[in-house]
Amino acid sequence: MRFVLSLLAALVFSASAFAVQPDEVLKDTALEKRAREISSGLRCLVCQNQSIDDSDAQLAKDLRVLVRERLVAGDTDKQVESFLVQRYGEFVLLKPTFGAHTLLLWLTPALVLLLGGIGVYAAMRHRPRPAAALDAEERKALENLLKRNQDA
Amino acid sequence: MIVEAGHFALALALGLSLIQFIVPLWGARANDPVLMSVGPVTGLAVFVCIAFSFLALTVAYVTSDFSVVNVVENSHSAKPLIYKISGVWGNHEGSMLLWVLILALFGSVVALAKDSIPMRLQANTLAVQAAITIAFLLFILLTSNPFTRLIPAAAEGQDLNPLLQDPGLAIHPPLLYIGYVGFSISFAFACAALIDGRIDAVWARIVRPWTLGAWAFLTLGIAMGSYWAYYELGWGGWWFWDPVENASLMPWLAGTALLHSTVVMEKRDALKVWTILLAILTFSLSLLGTFLVRSGVLTSVHSFAVDPERGTFILGILILFIGGSLALFAWRAPMLKQGGLFAPVSREGALVVNNLFLATACATVLIGTLYPLALEVVTGEKISVGEPFFNLTFIPLILPLLLLLPFGQTLAWKRGNFLGTAQRLYAVFGISLLATIAMFAFEYGGPVAAPLGIGLGVYLILGSLNEIVTRSWAKGTPLSVAWRKAANLPRSTWGTVIAHAGVGLTVIGIAATAWGVEGLATVKLGERIKAGDYEARLERVVPRTEANYREDAAVFTIYRQGHELGTLESMKRLYVTRGMPTTEAGIMTVGLGQVYVSLGEVQNDGSVGVRIYYKPLVLLIWIGSVVMALGGGISLTDRRLRIGAPVRAKIPAAAAVPAE
């Protein structure tokens, strides 16, 4: 797998174009805007966490063209996405879907914050409170100390 | 010959590190000053050996010694001198050597600071430091030897990865490594304290400058890496949530939390156990970052070589140190005595909240980075975790932290008054709100995020400056007096204020990216391409041949609303040896914004695909980071921090010794 990835990475660099090409842009600006939005959420499969909108790779270009073709054919945004997921697996989505397999992923931030908050609360509660006032003995000791200070 | 000497010096350093590990540890247990004093001496010797070894490799690079495998694989005789030198760490073996060099450098500084650190603490710290050095020296010698010879020698080298042939390579890795490795000192001090079973405000005062220094360098390193990616990758993105970037962000977040909890520990003798744990976790995350980048688990421009044996070795180091230190923590931490008390609403309380959010943000980045790897191992499913995930999770965690920041900075120690604090911030609230409204009016109909973000940035800057004002000026104070008072405030106060203002600047820079505009077209000579108010006219395309690459440089004249601003060059390069093309974006700085022109394919008819961006205020992202690091640096110069000054906390006799 790693070998394949590095091979693909080499391909990425050798097939240099750059992000969206002028000839890919759709005439219909509303459609083009949707295409850009969809593209920025799709992973360039051979790159490191780059969307196909940002990537130079040939594959990203093919996917960009594909997205635009589907849009021109009248697909909704959702349909385009599910088409790509069917073809390339969930790996193509930069935003993982919420499901049983990603439950831990999506819930971790909230859980850590919650548990951390509970931990802090518990730690604060279990600390001995600072004594509200001095008892007679302490007051006497304090006076002695202060007196000694004045004498010095 | 010098290559063999370098190799030998590395082996010698390993032997010396073993002594540095065993003898001082024994000395500290037996309370024998002679044995303990072996630590500093060997610490210095290890540094000298590794420095020599590093020098030897540098010589091999500079003289293009193609009988060394490492030089053949990563250098070329026609490469400019600066890349011959920085190329030393532009590869796996060399970068690991730089790693241990910096580790040993820090060890030697601890060794030299013998008057300021209690002897037992120093001995234990140097021993822990040596343990880390041993592990990484073994790693280099056994799996990643940079001095391996090639027989027969090659006639020419294979050149350095063109993406790395950039001044950024000379700056980014050293800064980042000083940050990463600097946290090893906090870690070593934490382990030393646990071994000794004693920890107090003196410990915090000794450790704080190290943490602060490491943090400042890591900040600079990350900012530098971000700017490098921005101008090199050719589409103007500055943060990608790439696992490798995350690997540096995690120690930064944990280190930022550590910085703040050490303040509480130093001033109030509280949060001891947590601070120790954070010190351990921060360096563990640095190690994890090294593992992720160096093992080949991830492929990116940073992982120069893929070798499972190395991955397993670093994983072993990771488990040994993280597991070992956490076990030590679990065993010893319950023996640490709790210190100062504080009310929930207080500076300490605010710093606890700061730590809670930073730690959660760090955990979020951690799970986002590791989850896809873990899921693939466990179920074989492949998913991607990219920017949308982090935007949805990380940003909501950071926002409340930023909103609370000026409050926390204004609250009193021990017991604060929330309403009173809010009152002191009235003016800040007012001005920030006005700024936000003004921004909305100015852009009418533009993106909502930009004005809100800029308002937040203004609030952060004013909120932190407010501390200076309230501490030096009250109604009726003549300005000259206020000025003198402000100048006499402790450097650490100024450092805090400046670093927090830096956060505000970065926030403004990030918010303003929403106003960025771009244009995309195929242009012929003399034609223009537009992005917002800015236009670029393609003047000419000049082919050039340099020592190790060929390039087509396109010269553009830049106009703003029809007025000429000057010209810039955008290049497409081909590095001959590796046959690898790169794009070099043409960038023109206009105020704090930048015009960014990137070249695409040259068509058969001579026209060129061009992408132009205008990014308003984009420089603030990095300027803010530099200001943050500067704040850290100013705080470091605070004499009160380092010299035994009057403190409220109970301090044992050792505190009388100046802490540096």
Interface residues (C-beta under 8 A of the other chain):
Chain A: R2 F3 L5 S6 A9 F13 S14 S16 A17 F18 A19 V20 Q21 P22 D23 V25 G41 R43 Q48 N49 Q50 S51 D54 D56 G89 E90 F91 V92 L93 L94 K95 P96 H101 T102 L104 L105 W106 T108 P109 V112 L113 G116 G117 V120 M124 R127 P128 R129 P130
Chain B: G234 W235 G237 F240 W241 D242 P243 V244 G296 L298 T299 S300 V306 Q338 L341 P344 V352 L356 F357 A359 T360 A361 A363 T364 I367 G368 Y371 L375 T379 E381 K382 I383 S384 V385 G386 E387 P388 F389 L392 T393 F394 L397 L520 A521 T522 G579 M580 P581 T582 T583 S598 L599 G600 E601 G609 R611
